[in-house]
């Protein structure tokens, strides 16, 4: 068996097409097909349901896909861990983040790059289910999400980072002029743009509106909090943002932020990574760095500015 055969299997699972999988691996289609056929012979099982084209994996093949992902992830982890031991860590830190974690991400990026300048960060904004799937399939190193009872995290390690409330981002006009706080009921009476209903943060907002006895109908929905903030800049719509979003308000000119209350929504944000021994090196480096930042007060210092 060779590692490239496991690459072929994982590529085929991603693409569901022999030609595209071969292109993904930078080999010819006959080379990819031959490599998988050889793996089937070595294992003594059929991996692929064959007809004239790819039709899926056999039951045994699905297990081979899972093991292939794990083997490739362990190989990458070995290379990364050896690099850490030589103080030459390089590669990619793959972060899955919820949109509301935007204020935290520049802090993580700055601290990580200062410690590991040869590592490139890849940040994806994802829903909770996509994030968990990415961690499970070794396509993400860490996730940043809410640590609450509504989300199943029993199979994952977690590290609380900070607690946040929600604020109303308004255009700098006469809406709620001079106010430092607003109720969710007052927010519901404004023209709103909100995160998409599939996002966990939107579900938290809807629950807060429900507790306030209202059910607003947003004029616009998006899975990008930045896109919502840009719409607020237009001057005729408002949105809900994390409490510390004002750190980036120098980008969103003509907006202001006031705290939402009645109810006040406090949510704990934390780091999530896959359980395992040893812990994946990129996840380990991130966890160590964030523990240092929390214990030294750097996280609190950044959010209090």
Buried (B, 14 or more C-beta within 10 A) or exposed (E): EEEEBBBBBBBBBBBEBBEBBBBBBEBEBEBBBBBBBBBBEEEEBBBBEEEEEBEEBBEEBEEBBBEBBBBBBBEBBEEBBEBBEEEEBEBEBBBBBBBBBBBBBEBBBEBBBEBBEEBEBEBBBBBBEBBBBBBBBBBBBBBBBBBEEEBEBEEBBBBEBBEBBBBBBBBBEEBBEEEEBBBBBBBBEBBBBBBBEEBBBBBBBBBBBEEBEBEBEBEEBBBEBBBBBBBBBEEEBBBBBBBBBBBBBEEBEEBBBBBBBEBEBEBEBBBBBBEBEEBBBBBBBBBEBBEEBBEEEBBEEBBEE
